[in-house]
Amino acid sequence: MRWTLHPVPTAEKIDHLADALQVDTIIASLLVQRGVETFEQAKKFFRPSLTDLHDPFLMQDMQQAVTRIEQAIDTSENIMVYGDYDVDGTTSVALMSTYLDTISSQVTTYIPDRYDEGYGVSYQGIDFAADNDITLIVALDCGIKAIDKVAYAKSKGIDFIICDHHRPGDKIPDAVAVLDPKRADCTYPYKELCGCGVGFKLIQALAYTRGQTMETLLPYLDLVVTAIAADIVPITGENRVLAYHGLQIINDQPRIGIQALLEQAKKDTFTITDVVFMIAPRINAAGRMKHGLHAVQLLKEMDVATALQYASEIEAYNSDRKETDKKITKEALLQIEENQEQDRYTTVVFQEDWHKGVIGIVASRLIETYYRPTLVFTQSGDKLAASARSVKGFDVYNALQQCADYLEQFGGHKYAAGLTMRPEQYPLFKQKFEEVVAATIDKRLLTPEIQIDAAIELTQITPKFFRILKQFGPFGPGNMHPTFMTEQVIDTGYAKCVGADEKHLKCSIQKDHITFGAIGFNLGDKYTLVQDRQRCRVAYAIEENVWNDQVSIQLKLKGIA
């Protein structure tokens, strides 16, 4: 584990901001690290306003998209809302179809089957549209590389509008409109929207055209924040505004489907972390274990009893998913050992009967053991399909681009991608991918890093300090939960290993007569560093602990040295 201390901003910048905001210098330093240097920027950071959202018509092709949808509504055309089977795709389809349902009765939804059709726009989906007299498809969270498929649809008299956020290839599909802020010719000011975010910009444009206000669109933001959290996009700029207000909707007036998913949780307030760990995996489980349409139905459901029924079915899929990914992870770890591949720069594993729905999760799990770019393959029809995951700082999409000769197709972004290939290419690809990564990765990236925002003393952790810190949320990439370091602390004698297999460490951290309870997940092996009141340094986030209705500040340990 590498400990990296974030460079401290200049004293001048810190003092200026501390003075302007009347906060202590640690808070000011954290803000400057996040690009917040003036009173005005701080106001936008702490009070994200919907008025800070960009004009949707700044996005390339937005006018064409709105004009085509309005034309379809005026002439009573059948419209199909098409999306991928993951959280970003299913929330996008629920968002777009729910909005279009308010202005047309000719709207249907379509999610490809993960196993029969695979990722993205499919020929089966287009044939379904042709058979059902559908003349306009709005594709969300996919389509940016569907050049042949859009041409095939055109030959059948079907138009496409694409709302995507993945990187385009050399060519853009010949659709009526291609909305993607990552297009080279798109000057939209914010590039990091998720697919559901791009879909939201389209309904925002439609709403403006129809004279509707932002108030009309507020109820859709619970879907947008769910996609932002699940897709691990930066929670900066426009995403921060959408996530902030989306969380308010989840807490105050969530749609019936999301409420049903949260029934199990006995909590008063939900954070972005709850969305990541409680809502997203359950929505994902439908597409992984059964079919993504189950998730769309739940997210659109208006009847409480039916929503609870859907949610309990999805809960069962989620339990299956957990069992399956546990079993496959075990098999994959065994395969790495049997092949004696513990010391490679990459993990590439394959077994033909692995469940295609969980290989992405398994890839992430393997990184917990072998911290390096990882691909998990399974058989999919007559091809192999894989999910790729990367380590912080390494662009796995670029690495795959250098192996493109061996691939049928691939897509994704810096830290996650999907691909297919012919079975005979597997050994050649595996060798090439290892060579590419070995040649291009900074070797330091192969050791997990704890990034520390500031070194502080326990005496500085006051209720006021924590109250301001909480307002830094919602947290996520680009605005991570601040991590602090304190040196020369001791455990007061309470340290013990807890949880299944005693994997976690519970202790009581003290310095200068100030004591805080602390929990370190997966840090059970660090017990020897804190026993017998040995002095050590700790890296931690500060969080709220609720126990028997008592609220206290606790330290969530990230590392002990």
Salt bridges, closest charged atoms under 4 A:
GLU37 OE2 - LYS13 NZ 3.33
ASP52 OD1 - LYS44 NZ 3.78
ASP61 OD2 - ARG183 NH1 2.91
GLU70 OE1 - ARG210 NH2 2.96
GLU77 OE1 - ARG68 NH2 2.84
ASP88 OD2 - HIS165 NE2 3.28
ASP101 OD2 - LYS300 NZ 3.02
ASP141 OD1 - HIS165 NE2 3.20
ASP141 OD1 - HIS166 NE2 3.99
ASP159 OD2 - ARG68 NE 2.81
ASP164 OD1 - HIS166 ND1 2.72
ASP174 OD2 - LYS154 NZ 2.72
ASP185 OD2 - ARG183 NH2 2.83
ASP222 OD1 - ARG255 NE 3.04
ASP231 OD2 - HIS165 NE2 3.31
GLU238 OE2 - LYS201 NZ 2.74
ASP274 OD2 - LYS267 NZ 2.85
GLU315 OE1 - ARG282 NE 2.70
ASP325 OD2 - ARG321 NH1 2.85
ASP325 OD1 - ARG365 NE 3.04
GLU331 OE2 - LYS327 NZ 3.19
GLU341 OE2 - LYS430 NZ 3.04
ASP395 OD2 - ARG167 NH2 2.67
GLU408 OE1 - LYS383 NZ 3.77
GLU408 OE2 - ARG422 NH1 2.97
GLU424 OE2 - ARG422 NE 2.92
GLU434 OE1 - ARG344 NE 3.62
ASP442 OD2 - ARG444 NH2 2.88
GLU449 OE2 - ARG2 NH1 3.73
ASP453 OD1 - ARG34 NH1 3.70
GLU457 OE1 - LYS511 NZ 2.76
GLU544 OE2 - LYS470 NZ 3.08
